[in-house]
Amino acid sequence: MSKKVTFGGKPATKPISPDDWVESRKIEAPAKAEEMKRLTFDISESLHRRIKSQCAVKGVKMTDELRALLEKHFPAEA
């Protein structure tokens, strides 16, 4: 006894250019929000794992948690 299984074709997707991909990644900020800048730095794999797991437990994004820590350590001058 032979069972025949058919699969549909690949969904038609239009290839996206690298420039279009970068443009689509821009974060839309509220009108009065300050423009965001990207900060990149290296940390150990074990520290990254600890941050990621603790953020997952709390249900928060790593970026939000790290941004809050930086804001606390470097407060805006009043």
mmCIF file of the N, C-alpha and C atoms, coordinates in Angstrom:
data_MODEL
# 
_entry.id   MODEL 
# 
loop_
_atom_site.group_PDB 
_atom_site.id 
_atom_site.type_symbol 
_atom_site.label_atom_id 
_atom_site.label_alt_id 
_atom_site.label_comp_id 
_atom_site.label_asym_id 
_atom_site.label_entity_id 
_atom_site.label_seq_id 
_atom_site.pdbx_PDB_ins_code 
_atom_site.Cartn_x 
_atom_site.Cartn_y 
_atom_site.Cartn_z 
_atom_site.occupancy 
_atom_site.B_iso_or_equiv 
_atom_site.pdbx_formal_charge 
_atom_site.auth_seq_id 
_atom_site.auth_comp_id 
_atom_site.auth_asym_id 
_atom_site.auth_atom_id 
_atom_site.pdbx_PDB_model_num 
ATOM 1   N N  . MET A 1 1  ? 0.852  -1.178 0.000  1.00 0.00 ? 1  MET A N  1 
ATOM 2   C CA . MET A 1 1  ? 0.000  0.000  0.000  1.00 0.00 ? 1  MET A CA 1 
ATOM 3   C C  . MET A 1 1  ? 0.890  1.231  0.000  1.00 0.00 ? 1  MET A C  1 
ATOM 4   N N  . SER A 1 2  ? 0.661  2.102  -0.906 1.00 0.00 ? 2  SER A N  1 
ATOM 5   C CA . SER A 1 2  ? 1.490  3.292  -1.065 1.00 0.00 ? 2  SER A CA 1 
ATOM 6   C C  . SER A 1 2  ? 0.634  4.528  -0.829 1.00 0.00 ? 2  SER A C  1 
ATOM 7   N N  . LYS A 1 3  ? 1.172  5.432  -0.083 1.00 0.00 ? 3  LYS A N  1 
ATOM 8   C CA . LYS A 1 3  ? 0.444  6.663  0.212  1.00 0.00 ? 3  LYS A CA 1 
ATOM 9   C C  . LYS A 1 3  ? 1.108  7.792  -0.549 1.00 0.00 ? 3  LYS A C  1 
ATOM 10  N N  . LYS A 1 4  ? 0.343  8.554  -1.272 1.00 0.00 ? 4  LYS A N  1 
ATOM 11  C CA . LYS A 1 4  ? 0.891  9.636  -2.076 1.00 0.00 ? 4  LYS A CA 1 
ATOM 12  C C  . LYS A 1 4  ? 0.643  10.964 -1.353 1.00 0.00 ? 4  LYS A C  1 
ATOM 13  N N  . VAL A 1 5  ? 1.717  11.692 -1.169 1.00 0.00 ? 5  VAL A N  1 
ATOM 14  C CA . VAL A 1 5  ? 1.630  12.987 -0.509 1.00 0.00 ? 5  VAL A CA 1 
ATOM 15  C C  . VAL A 1 5  ? 2.098  14.045 -1.497 1.00 0.00 ? 5  VAL A C  1 
ATOM 16  N N  . THR A 1 6  ? 1.303  15.076 -1.654 1.00 0.00 ? 6  THR A N  1 
ATOM 17  C CA . THR A 1 6  ? 1.706  16.162 -2.555 1.00 0.00 ? 6  THR A CA 1 
ATOM 18  C C  . THR A 1 6  ? 1.906  17.435 -1.754 1.00 0.00 ? 6  THR A C  1 
ATOM 19  N N  . PHE A 1 7  ? 2.851  18.207 -2.188 1.00 0.00 ? 7  PHE A N  1 
ATOM 20  C CA . PHE A 1 7  ? 3.149  19.484 -1.559 1.00 0.00 ? 7  PHE A CA 1 
ATOM 21  C C  . PHE A 1 7  ? 2.902  20.579 -2.575 1.00 0.00 ? 7  PHE A C  1 
ATOM 22  N N  . GLY A 1 8  ? 2.418  21.710 -2.065 1.00 0.00 ? 8  GLY A N  1 
ATOM 23  C CA . GLY A 1 8  ? 2.227  22.852 -2.944 1.00 0.00 ? 8  GLY A CA 1 
ATOM 24  C C  . GLY A 1 8  ? 3.566  23.467 -3.312 1.00 0.00 ? 8  GLY A C  1 
ATOM 25  N N  . GLY A 1 9  ? 3.561  24.299 -4.295 1.00 0.00 ? 9  GLY A N  1 
ATOM 26  C CA . GLY A 1 9  ? 4.786  24.966 -4.708 1.00 0.00 ? 9  GLY A CA 1 
ATOM 27  C C  . GLY A 1 9  ? 5.220  26.010 -3.688 1.00 0.00 ? 9  GLY A C  1 
ATOM 28  N N  . LYS A 1 10 ? 6.408  26.530 -3.877 1.00 0.00 ? 10 LYS A N  1 
ATOM 29  C CA . LYS A 1 10 ? 6.901  27.576 -2.995 1.00 0.00 ? 10 LYS A CA 1 
ATOM 30  C C  . LYS A 1 10 ? 6.050  28.825 -3.158 1.00 0.00 ? 10 LYS A C  1 
ATOM 31  N N  . PRO A 1 11 ? 5.797  29.524 -2.079 1.00 0.00 ? 11 PRO A N  1 
ATOM 32  C CA . PRO A 1 11 ? 5.037  30.763 -2.218 1.00 0.00 ? 11 PRO A CA 1 
ATOM 33  C C  . PRO A 1 11 ? 5.852  31.777 -3.021 1.00 0.00 ? 11 PRO A C  1 
ATOM 34  N N  . ALA A 1 12 ? 5.171  32.530 -3.816 1.00 0.00 ? 12 ALA A N  1 
ATOM 35  C CA . ALA A 1 12 ? 5.849  33.534 -4.630 1.00 0.00 ? 12 ALA A CA 1 
ATOM 36  C C  . ALA A 1 12 ? 6.280  34.688 -3.737 1.00 0.00 ? 12 ALA A C  1 
ATOM 37  N N  . THR A 1 13 ? 7.570  34.878 -3.628 1.00 0.00 ? 13 THR A N  1 
ATOM 38  C CA . THR A 1 13 ? 8.085  36.004 -2.852 1.00 0.00 ? 13 THR A CA 1 
ATOM 39  C C  . THR A 1 13 ? 9.000  36.821 -3.735 1.00 0.00 ? 13 THR A C  1 
ATOM 40  N N  . LYS A 1 14 ? 8.836  38.098 -3.626 1.00 0.00 ? 14 LYS A N  1 
ATOM 41  C CA . LYS A 1 14 ? 9.656  39.006 -4.407 1.00 0.00 ? 14 LYS A CA 1 
ATOM 42  C C  . LYS A 1 14 ? 10.969 39.211 -3.656 1.00 0.00 ? 14 LYS A C  1 
ATOM 43  N N  . PRO A 1 15 ? 12.106 38.994 -4.313 1.00 0.00 ? 15 PRO A N  1 
ATOM 44  C CA . PRO A 1 15 ? 13.378 39.238 -3.627 1.00 0.00 ? 15 PRO A CA 1 
ATOM 45  C C  . PRO A 1 15 ? 13.475 40.708 -3.216 1.00 0.00 ? 15 PRO A C  1 
ATOM 46  N N  . ILE A 1 16 ? 13.982 40.932 -2.025 1.00 0.00 ? 16 ILE A N  1 
ATOM 47  C CA . ILE A 1 16 ? 14.092 42.299 -1.526 1.00 0.00 ? 16 ILE A CA 1 
ATOM 48  C C  . ILE A 1 16 ? 15.554 42.720 -1.593 1.00 0.00 ? 16 ILE A C  1 
ATOM 49  N N  . SER A 1 17 ? 15.773 43.934 -2.044 1.00 0.00 ? 17 SER A N  1 
ATOM 50  C CA . SER A 1 17 ? 17.144 44.440 -2.146 1.00 0.00 ? 17 SER A CA 1 
ATOM 51  C C  . SER A 1 17 ? 17.648 44.789 -0.750 1.00 0.00 ? 17 SER A C  1 
ATOM 52  N N  . PRO A 1 18 ? 18.963 44.759 -0.546 1.00 0.00 ? 18 PRO A N  1 
ATOM 53  C CA . PRO A 1 18 ? 19.489 45.142 0.769  1.00 0.00 ? 18 PRO A CA 1 
ATOM 54  C C  . PRO A 1 18 ? 19.062 46.550 1.195  1.00 0.00 ? 18 PRO A C  1 
ATOM 55  N N  . ASP A 1 19 ? 19.014 47.484 0.266  1.00 0.00 ? 19 ASP A N  1 
ATOM 56  C CA . ASP A 1 19 ? 18.605 48.846 0.602  1.00 0.00 ? 19 ASP A CA 1 
ATOM 57  C C  . ASP A 1 19 ? 17.148 48.893 1.065  1.00 0.00 ? 19 ASP A C  1 
ATOM 58  N N  . ASP A 1 20 ? 16.280 48.142 0.392  1.00 0.00 ? 20 ASP A N  1 
ATOM 59  C CA . ASP A 1 20 ? 14.873 48.094 0.797  1.00 0.00 ? 20 ASP A CA 1 
ATOM 60  C C  . ASP A 1 20 ? 14.725 47.458 2.170  1.00 0.00 ? 20 ASP A C  1 
ATOM 61  N N  . TRP A 1 21 ? 15.530 46.420 2.426  1.00 0.00 ? 21 TRP A N  1 
ATOM 62  C CA . TRP A 1 21 ? 15.471 45.755 3.725  1.00 0.00 ? 21 TRP A CA 1 
ATOM 63  C C  . TRP A 1 21 ? 15.867 46.716 4.839  1.00 0.00 ? 21 TRP A C  1 
ATOM 64  N N  . VAL A 1 22 ? 16.936 47.487 4.632  1.00 0.00 ? 22 VAL A N  1 
ATOM 65  C CA . VAL A 1 22 ? 17.381 48.445 5.649  1.00 0.00 ? 22 VAL A CA 1 
ATOM 66  C C  . VAL A 1 22 ? 16.312 49.504 5.873  1.00 0.00 ? 22 VAL A C  1 
ATOM 67  N N  . GLU A 1 23 ? 15.718 50.008 4.809  1.00 0.00 ? 23 GLU A N  1 
ATOM 68  C CA . GLU A 1 23 ? 14.666 51.020 4.933  1.00 0.00 ? 23 GLU A CA 1 
ATOM 69  C C  . GLU A 1 23 ? 13.474 50.474 5.709  1.00 0.00 ? 23 GLU A C  1 
ATOM 70  N N  . SER A 1 24 ? 13.132 49.208 5.487  1.00 0.00 ? 24 SER A N  1 
ATOM 71  C CA . SER A 1 24 ? 11.969 48.637 6.173  1.00 0.00 ? 24 SER A CA 1 
ATOM 72  C C  . SER A 1 24 ? 12.257 48.386 7.649  1.00 0.00 ? 24 SER A C  1 
ATOM 73  N N  . ARG A 1 25 ? 13.524 48.382 8.065  1.00 0.00 ? 25 ARG A N  1 
ATOM 74  C CA . ARG A 1 25 ? 13.897 48.119 9.450  1.00 0.00 ? 25 ARG A CA 1 
ATOM 75  C C  . ARG A 1 25 ? 13.872 49.375 10.314 1.00 0.00 ? 25 ARG A C  1 
ATOM 76  N N  . LYS A 1 26 ? 13.684 50.528 9.726  1.00 0.00 ? 26 LYS A N  1 
ATOM 77  C CA . LYS A 1 26 ? 13.679 51.757 10.500 1.00 0.00 ? 26 LYS A CA 1 
ATOM 78  C C  . LYS A 1 26 ? 12.515 51.752 11.469 1.00 0.00 ? 26 LYS A C  1 
ATOM 79  N N  . ILE A 1 27 ? 12.791 52.171 12.689 1.00 0.00 ? 27 ILE A N  1 
ATOM 80  C CA . ILE A 1 27 ? 11.771 52.198 13.738 1.00 0.00 ? 27 ILE A CA 1 
ATOM 81  C C  . ILE A 1 27 ? 11.021 53.521 13.658 1.00 0.00 ? 27 ILE A C  1 
ATOM 82  N N  . GLU A 1 28 ? 9.729  53.408 13.575 1.00 0.00 ? 28 GLU A N  1 
ATOM 83  C CA . GLU A 1 28 ? 8.902  54.609 13.553 1.00 0.00 ? 28 GLU A CA 1 
ATOM 84  C C  . GLU A 1 28 ? 8.717  55.102 14.982 1.00 0.00 ? 28 GLU A C  1 
ATOM 85  N N  . ALA A 1 29 ? 9.277  56.231 15.273 1.00 0.00 ? 29 ALA A N  1 
ATOM 86  C CA . ALA A 1 29 ? 9.179  56.794 16.620 1.00 0.00 ? 29 ALA A CA 1 
ATOM 87  C C  . ALA A 1 29 ? 8.028  57.799 16.664 1.00 0.00 ? 29 ALA A C  1 
ATOM 88  N N  . PRO A 1 30 ? 7.453  58.012 17.846 1.00 0.00 ? 30 PRO A N  1 
ATOM 89  C CA . PRO A 1 30 ? 6.434  59.043 17.976 1.00 0.00 ? 30 PRO A CA 1 
ATOM 90  C C  . PRO A 1 30 ? 6.993  60.398 17.542 1.00 0.00 ? 30 PRO A C  1 
ATOM 91  N N  . ALA A 1 31 ? 6.120  61.291 17.157 1.00 0.00 ? 31 ALA A N  1 
ATOM 92  C CA . ALA A 1 31 ? 6.515  62.567 16.568 1.00 0.00 ? 31 ALA A CA 1 
ATOM 93  C C  . ALA A 1 31 ? 7.515  63.348 17.424 1.00 0.00 ? 31 ALA A C  1 
ATOM 94  N N  . LYS A 1 32 ? 7.352  63.367 18.742 1.00 0.00 ? 32 LYS A N  1 
ATOM 95  C CA . LYS A 1 32 ? 8.212  64.176 19.591 1.00 0.00 ? 32 LYS A CA 1 
ATOM 96  C C  . LYS A 1 32 ? 9.364  63.386 20.213 1.00 0.00 ? 32 LYS A C  1 
ATOM 97  N N  . ALA A 1 33 ? 9.492  62.107 19.854 1.00 0.00 ? 33 ALA A N  1 
ATOM 98  C CA . ALA A 1 33 ? 10.555 61.292 20.432 1.00 0.00 ? 33 ALA A CA 1 
ATOM 99  C C  . ALA A 1 33 ? 11.904 61.665 19.817 1.00 0.00 ? 33 ALA A C  1 
ATOM 100 N N  . GLU A 1 34 ? 12.922 61.505 20.612 1.00 0.00 ? 34 GLU A N  1 
ATOM 101 C CA . GLU A 1 34 ? 14.272 61.785 20.157 1.00 0.00 ? 34 GLU A CA 1 
ATOM 102 C C  . GLU A 1 34 ? 14.709 60.679 19.185 1.00 0.00 ? 34 GLU A C  1 
ATOM 103 N N  . GLU A 1 35 ? 15.494 61.054 18.190 1.00 0.00 ? 35 GLU A N  1 
ATOM 104 C CA . GLU A 1 35 ? 15.997 60.083 17.224 1.00 0.00 ? 35 GLU A CA 1 
ATOM 105 C C  . GLU A 1 35 ? 16.873 59.064 17.939 1.00 0.00 ? 35 GLU A C  1 
ATOM 106 N N  . MET A 1 36 ? 16.755 57.794 17.530 1.00 0.00 ? 36 MET A N  1 
ATOM 107 C CA . MET A 1 36 ? 17.523 56.721 18.153 1.00 0.00 ? 36 MET A CA 1 
ATOM 108 C C  . MET A 1 36 ? 18.837 56.530 17.405 1.00 0.00 ? 36 MET A C  1 
ATOM 109 N N  . LYS A 1 37 ? 19.873 56.148 18.149 1.00 0.00 ? 37 LYS A N  1 
ATOM 110 C CA . LYS A 1 37 ? 21.180 55.820 17.586 1.00 0.00 ? 37 LYS A CA 1 
ATOM 111 C C  . LYS A 1 37 ? 21.530 54.408 18.024 1.00 0.00 ? 37 LYS A C  1 
ATOM 112 N N  . ARG A 1 38 ? 22.247 53.707 17.183 1.00 0.00 ? 38 ARG A N  1 
ATOM 113 C CA . ARG A 1 38 ? 22.639 52.331 17.492 1.00 0.00 ? 38 ARG A CA 1 
ATOM 114 C C  . ARG A 1 38 ? 23.988 52.334 18.203 1.00 0.00 ? 38 ARG A C  1 
ATOM 115 N N  . LEU A 1 39 ? 24.104 51.495 19.236 1.00 0.00 ? 39 LEU A N  1 
ATOM 116 C CA . LEU A 1 39 ? 25.331 51.335 20.011 1.00 0.00 ? 39 LEU A CA 1 
ATOM 117 C C  . LEU A 1 39 ? 25.687 49.858 19.978 1.00 0.00 ? 39 LEU A C  1 
ATOM 118 N N  . THR A 1 40 ? 26.892 49.545 19.542 1.00 0.00 ? 40 THR A N  1 
ATOM 119 C CA . THR A 1 40 ? 27.319 48.155 19.448 1.00 0.00 ? 40 THR A CA 1 
ATOM 120 C C  . THR A 1 40 ? 28.565 47.958 20.286 1.00 0.00 ? 40 THR A C  1 
ATOM 121 N N  . PHE A 1 41 ? 28.548 46.928 21.136 1.00 0.00 ? 41 PHE A N  1 
ATOM 122 C CA . PHE A 1 41 ? 29.734 46.596 21.911 1.00 0.00 ? 41 PHE A CA 1 
ATOM 123 C C  . PHE A 1 41 ? 29.735 45.103 22.192 1.00 0.00 ? 41 PHE A C  1 
ATOM 124 N N  . ASP A 1 42 ? 30.891 44.578 22.517 1.00 0.00 ? 42 ASP A N  1 
ATOM 125 C CA . ASP A 1 42 ? 31.046 43.143 22.741 1.00 0.00 ? 42 ASP A CA 1 
ATOM 126 C C  . ASP A 1 42 ? 30.945 42.820 24.226 1.00 0.00 ? 42 ASP A C  1 
ATOM 127 N N  . ILE A 1 43 ? 30.259 41.725 24.519 1.00 0.00 ? 43 ILE A N  1 
ATOM 128 C CA . ILE A 1 43 ? 30.187 41.202 25.884 1.00 0.00 ? 43 ILE A CA 1 
ATOM 129 C C  . ILE A 1 43 ? 30.458 39.705 25.814 1.00 0.00 ? 43 ILE A C  1 
ATOM 130 N N  . SER A 1 44 ? 30.778 39.122 26.944 1.00 0.00 ? 44 SER A N  1 
ATOM 131 C CA . SER A 1 44 ? 31.055 37.684 26.960 1.00 0.00 ? 44 SER A CA 1 
ATOM 132 C C  . SER A 1 44 ? 29.772 36.901 26.681 1.00 0.00 ? 44 SER A C  1 
ATOM 133 N N  . GLU A 1 45 ? 29.963 35.695 26.184 1.00 0.00 ? 45 GLU A N  1 
ATOM 134 C CA . GLU A 1 45 ? 28.815 34.842 25.887 1.00 0.00 ? 45 GLU A CA 1 
ATOM 135 C C  . GLU A 1 45 ? 28.025 34.525 27.156 1.00 0.00 ? 45 GLU A C  1 
ATOM 136 N N  . SER A 1 46 ? 28.730 34.322 28.264 1.00 0.00 ? 46 SER A N  1 
ATOM 137 C CA . SER A 1 46 ? 28.034 33.994 29.510 1.00 0.00 ? 46 SER A CA 1 
ATOM 138 C C  . SER A 1 46 ? 27.203 35.174 30.015 1.00 0.00 ? 46 SER A C  1 
ATOM 139 N N  . LEU A 1 47 ? 27.719 36.397 29.897 1.00 0.00 ? 47 LEU A N  1 
ATOM 140 C CA . LEU A 1 47 ? 26.946 37.577 30.303 1.00 0.00 ? 47 LEU A CA 1 
ATOM 141 C C  . LEU A 1 47 ? 25.727 37.734 29.407 1.00 0.00 ? 47 LEU A C  1 
ATOM 142 N N  . HIS A 1 48 ? 25.906 37.554 28.118 1.00 0.00 ? 48 HIS A N  1 
ATOM 143 C CA . HIS A 1 48 ? 24.789 37.656 27.178 1.00 0.00 ? 48 HIS A CA 1 
ATOM 144 C C  . HIS A 1 48 ? 23.709 36.642 27.535 1.00 0.00 ? 48 HIS A C  1 
ATOM 145 N N  . ARG A 1 49 ? 24.118 35.425 27.841 1.00 0.00 ? 49 ARG A N  1 
ATOM 146 C CA . ARG A 1 49 ? 23.173 34.369 28.200 1.00 0.00 ? 49 ARG A CA 1 
ATOM 147 C C  . ARG A 1 49 ? 22.411 34.733 29.474 1.00 0.00 ? 49 ARG A C  1 
ATOM 148 N N  . ARG A 1 50 ? 23.114 35.298 30.478 1.00 0.00 ? 50 ARG A N  1 
ATOM 149 C CA . ARG A 1 50 ? 22.446 35.698 31.726 1.00 0.00 ? 50 ARG A CA 1 
ATOM 150 C C  . ARG A 1 50 ? 21.440 36.818 31.486 1.00 0.00 ? 50 ARG A C  1 
ATOM 151 N N  . ILE A 1 51 ? 21.839 37.811 30.708 1.00 0.00 ? 51 ILE A N  1 
ATOM 152 C CA . ILE A 1 51 ? 20.931 38.929 30.415 1.00 0.00 ? 51 ILE A CA 1 
ATOM 153 C C  . ILE A 1 51 ? 19.700 38.412 29.686 1.00 0.00 ? 51 ILE A C  1 
ATOM 154 N N  . LYS A 1 52 ? 19.932 37.625 28.644 1.00 0.00 ? 52 LYS A N  1 
ATOM 155 C CA . LYS A 1 52 ? 18.827 37.128 27.824 1.00 0.00 ? 52 LYS A CA 1 
ATOM 156 C C  . LYS A 1 52 ? 17.862 36.274 28.635 1.00 0.00 ? 52 LYS A C  1 
ATOM 157 N N  . SER A 1 53 ? 18.392 35.368 29.472 1.00 0.00 ? 53 SER A N  1 
ATOM 158 C CA . SER A 1 53 ? 17.502 34.489 30.237 1.00 0.00 ? 53 SER A CA 1 
ATOM 159 C C  . SER A 1 53 ? 16.718 35.267 31.285 1.00 0.00 ? 53 SER A C  1 
ATOM 160 N N  . GLN A 1 54 ? 17.350 36.222 31.959 1.00 0.00 ? 54 GLN A N  1 
ATOM 161 C CA . GLN A 1 54 ? 16.634 36.993 32.974 1.00 0.00 ? 54 GLN A CA 1 
ATOM 162 C C  . GLN A 1 54 ? 15.579 37.904 32.344 1.00 0.00 ? 54 GLN A C  1 
ATOM 163 N N  . CYS A 1 55 ? 15.880 38.437 31.187 1.00 0.00 ? 55 CYS A N  1 
ATOM 164 C CA . CYS A 1 55 ? 14.880 39.257 30.488 1.00 0.00 ? 55 CYS A CA 1 
ATOM 165 C C  . CYS A 1 55 ? 13.701 38.392 30.035 1.00 0.00 ? 55 CYS A C  1 
ATOM 166 N N  . ALA A 1 56 ? 13.978 37.180 29.598 1.00 0.00 ? 56 ALA A N  1 
ATOM 167 C CA . ALA A 1 56 ? 12.907 36.274 29.173 1.00 0.00 ? 56 ALA A CA 1 
ATOM 168 C C  . ALA A 1 56 ? 12.003 35.932 30.355 1.00 0.00 ? 56 ALA A C  1 
ATOM 169 N N  . VAL A 1 57 ? 12.600 35.691 31.512 1.00 0.00 ? 57 VAL A N  1 
ATOM 170 C CA . VAL A 1 57 ? 11.811 35.378 32.706 1.00 0.00 ? 57 VAL A CA 1 
ATOM 171 C C  . VAL A 1 57 ? 10.906 36.552 33.071 1.00 0.00 ? 57 VAL A C  1 
ATOM 172 N N  . LYS A 1 58 ? 11.452 37.773 32.966 1.00 0.00 ? 58 LYS A N  1 
ATOM 173 C CA . LYS A 1 58 ? 10.670 38.978 33.287 1.00 0.00 ? 58 LYS A CA 1 
ATOM 174 C C  . LYS A 1 58 ? 9.684  39.343 32.184 1.00 0.00 ? 58 LYS A C  1 
ATOM 175 N N  . GLY A 1 59 ? 9.904  38.788 30.977 1.00 0.00 ? 59 GLY A N  1 
ATOM 176 C CA . GLY A 1 59 ? 9.041  39.123 29.844 1.00 0.00 ? 59 GLY A CA 1 
ATOM 177 C C  . GLY A 1 59 ? 9.317  40.500 29.263 1.00 0.00 ? 59 GLY A C  1 
ATOM 178 N N  . VAL A 1 60 ? 10.583 40.929 29.333 1.00 0.00 ? 60 VAL A N  1 
ATOM 179 C CA . VAL A 1 60 ? 10.959 42.233 28.773 1.00 0.00 ? 60 VAL A CA 1 
ATOM 180 C C  . VAL A 1 60 ? 12.004 42.032 27.682 1.00 0.00 ? 60 VAL A C  1 
ATOM 181 N N  . LYS A 1 61 ? 12.124 43.008 26.819 1.00 0.00 ? 61 LYS A N  1 
ATOM 182 C CA . LYS A 1 61 ? 13.129 42.960 25.762 1.00 0.00 ? 61 LYS A CA 1 
ATOM 183 C C  . LYS A 1 61 ? 14.482 43.349 26.338 1.00 0.00 ? 61 LYS A C  1 
ATOM 184 N N  . MET A 1 62 ? 15.520 42.708 25.827 1.00 0.00 ? 62 MET A N  1 
ATOM 185 C CA . MET A 1 62 ? 16.871 43.026 26.275 1.00 0.00 ? 62 MET A CA 1 
ATOM 186 C C  . MET A 1 62 ? 17.191 44.500 26.042 1.00 0.00 ? 62 MET A C  1 
ATOM 187 N N  . THR A 1 63 ? 16.793 45.024 24.899 1.00 0.00 ? 63 THR A N  1 
ATOM 188 C CA . THR A 1 63 ? 17.104 46.426 24.587 1.00 0.00 ? 63 THR A CA 1 
ATOM 189 C C  . THR A 1 63 ? 16.456 47.373 25.585 1.00 0.00 ? 63 THR A C  1 
ATOM 190 N N  . ASP A 1 64 ? 15.213 47.085 25.969 1.00 0.00 ? 64 ASP A N  1 
ATOM 191 C CA . ASP A 1 64 ? 14.530 47.952 26.933 1.00 0.00 ? 64 ASP A CA 1 
ATOM 192 C C  . ASP A 1 64 ? 15.212 47.907 28.298 1.00 0.00 ? 64 ASP A C  1 
ATOM 193 N N  . GLU A 1 65 ? 15.609 46.707 28.711 1.00 0.00 ? 65 GLU A N  1 
ATOM 194 C CA . GLU A 1 65 ? 16.264 46.543 30.011 1.00 0.00 ? 65 GLU A CA 1 
ATOM 195 C C  . GLU A 1 65 ? 17.625 47.245 30.025 1.00 0.00 ? 65 GLU A C  1 
ATOM 196 N N  . LEU A 1 66 ? 18.401 47.050 28.970 1.00 0.00 ? 66 LEU A N  1 
ATOM 197 C CA . LEU A 1 66 ? 19.727 47.686 28.904 1.00 0.00 ? 66 LEU A CA 1 
ATOM 198 C C  . LEU A 1 66 ? 19.611 49.205 28.782 1.00 0.00 ? 66 LEU A C  1 
ATOM 199 N N  . ARG A 1 67 ? 18.625 49.662 28.029 1.00 0.00 ? 67 ARG A N  1 
ATOM 200 C CA . ARG A 1 67 ? 18.405 51.110 27.905 1.00 0.00 ? 67 ARG A CA 1 
ATOM 201 C C  . ARG A 1 67 ? 18.079 51.716 29.266 1.00 0.00 ? 67 ARG A C  1 
ATOM 202 N N  . ALA A 1 68 ? 17.245 51.024 30.058 1.00 0.00 ? 68 ALA A N  1 
ATOM 203 C CA . ALA A 1 68 ? 16.885 51.510 31.394 1.00 0.00 ? 68 ALA A CA 1 
ATOM 204 C C  . ALA A 1 68 ? 18.117 51.560 32.309 1.00 0.00 ? 68 ALA A C  1 
ATOM 205 N N  . LEU A 1 69 ? 18.967 50.538 32.229 1.00 0.00 ? 69 LEU A N  1 
ATOM 206 C CA . LEU A 1 69 ? 20.191 50.535 33.033 1.00 0.00 ? 69 LEU A CA 1 
ATOM 207 C C  . LEU A 1 69 ? 21.112 51.694 32.657 1.00 0.00 ? 69 LEU A C  1 
ATOM 208 N N  . LEU A 1 70 ? 21.253 51.947 31.355 1.00 0.00 ? 70 LEU A N  1 
ATOM 209 C CA . LEU A 1 70 ? 22.097 53.057 30.907 1.00 0.00 ? 70 LEU A CA 1 
ATOM 210 C C  . LEU A 1 70 ? 21.523 54.411 31.340 1.00 0.00 ? 70 LEU A C  1 
ATOM 211 N N  . GLU A 1 71 ? 20.181 54.551 31.250 1.00 0.00 ? 71 GLU A N  1 
ATOM 212 C CA . GLU A 1 71 ? 19.536 55.792 31.686 1.00 0.00 ? 71 GLU A CA 1 
ATOM 213 C C  . GLU A 1 71 ? 19.760 56.017 33.183 1.00 0.00 ? 71 GLU A C  1 
ATOM 214 N N  . LYS A 1 72 ? 19.716 54.940 33.961 1.00 0.00 ? 72 LYS A N  1 
ATOM 215 C CA . LYS A 1 72 ? 19.924 55.053 35.403 1.00 0.00 ? 72 LYS A CA 1 
ATOM 216 C C  . LYS A 1 72 ? 21.367 55.433 35.709 1.00 0.00 ? 72 LYS A C  1 
ATOM 217 N N  . HIS A 1 73 ? 22.299 54.857 34.982 1.00 0.00 ? 73 HIS A N  1 
ATOM 218 C CA . HIS A 1 73 ? 23.724 55.132 35.241 1.00 0.00 ? 73 HIS A CA 1 
ATOM 219 C C  . HIS A 1 73 ? 24.170 56.493 34.688 1.00 0.00 ? 73 HIS A C  1 
ATOM 220 N N  . PHE A 1 74 ? 23.539 56.925 33.599 1.00 0.00 ? 74 PHE A N  1 
ATOM 221 C CA . PHE A 1 74 ? 23.872 58.198 32.971 1.00 0.00 ? 74 PHE A CA 1 
ATOM 222 C C  . PHE A 1 74 ? 22.627 59.083 32.883 1.00 0.00 ? 74 PHE A C  1 
ATOM 223 N N  . PRO A 1 75 ? 22.149 59.615 34.022 1.00 0.00 ? 75 PRO A N  1 
ATOM 224 C CA . PRO A 1 75 ? 20.901 60.401 34.007 1.00 0.00 ? 75 PRO A CA 1 
ATOM 225 C C  . PRO A 1 75 ? 21.079 61.706 33.219 1.00 0.00 ? 75 PRO A C  1 
ATOM 226 N N  . ALA A 1 76 ? 19.976 62.141 32.621 1.00 0.00 ? 76 ALA A N  1 
ATOM 227 C CA . ALA A 1 76 ? 19.983 63.430 31.917 1.00 0.00 ? 76 ALA A CA 1 
ATOM 228 C C  . ALA A 1 76 ? 20.118 64.541 32.952 1.00 0.00 ? 76 ALA A C  1 
ATOM 229 N N  . GLU A 1 77 ? 20.879 65.531 32.622 1.00 0.00 ? 77 GLU A N  1 
ATOM 230 C CA . GLU A 1 77 ? 21.062 66.646 33.555 1.00 0.00 ? 77 GLU A CA 1 
ATOM 231 C C  . GLU A 1 77 ? 19.818 67.524 33.523 1.00 0.00 ? 77 GLU A C  1 
ATOM 232 N N  . ALA A 1 78 ? 19.325 67.863 34.687 1.00 0.00 ? 78 ALA A N  1 
ATOM 233 C CA . ALA A 1 78 ? 18.093 68.650 34.806 1.00 0.00 ? 78 ALA A CA 1 
ATOM 234 C C  . ALA A 1 78 ? 18.342 70.126 34.635 1.00 0.00 ? 78 ALA A C  1 
# 
